[in-house]
């Protein structure tokens, strides 16, 4: 009986330590992700301050500021969503969605970005739509994040395999690419 208690305590301590390591890693990654656009914003704001008022470079710098500000905003929104999800206070509104249609729309939004990165999408979809019960807003963010990561980290000139299929009574989305 005492050995069982000891083993249970050891497992609980190990799980707690792993949880703490994962939290630390998450904070490190989030800090890095937030610092990148913030550093860019600071640098471009400084550049604008050093330019004469009628400089032709100011609109270019302002465009970068806007883009990086939007990126920072999205990162912070993602962080808030993740925090809500981890505490169980994320509101979810389930609706019947067409998974193939949702993925095709997301791919359409990334078409230009993928072309710039010389990435070729290889889609595999069933002939019939696959209906699922999900929160469209949250699922869209997941798919958008996955495709964004493919665009950021895929080896240039490679393929991105995107598949929606039915498997064991479920609908499965699979996205595969070759990472740099």
Secondary structure, DSSP 8 states (H G I E B T S, - for coil): -HHHHHHHHHHHHHHHHHHHHHHHHHHHHHHHHHHHHHHHHHHHHHHHHHS-TT-TTHHHHHHHHHHHHHHHHHHHHHHHHHHHHHHT------EEEEHHHHHHHHHHHHHHHHHHTT-EEEEEE-SS--EEEE-HHHHHHHHHHHHHHHHHHB-TT-EEEEEEEEETTEEEEEEEE-B-
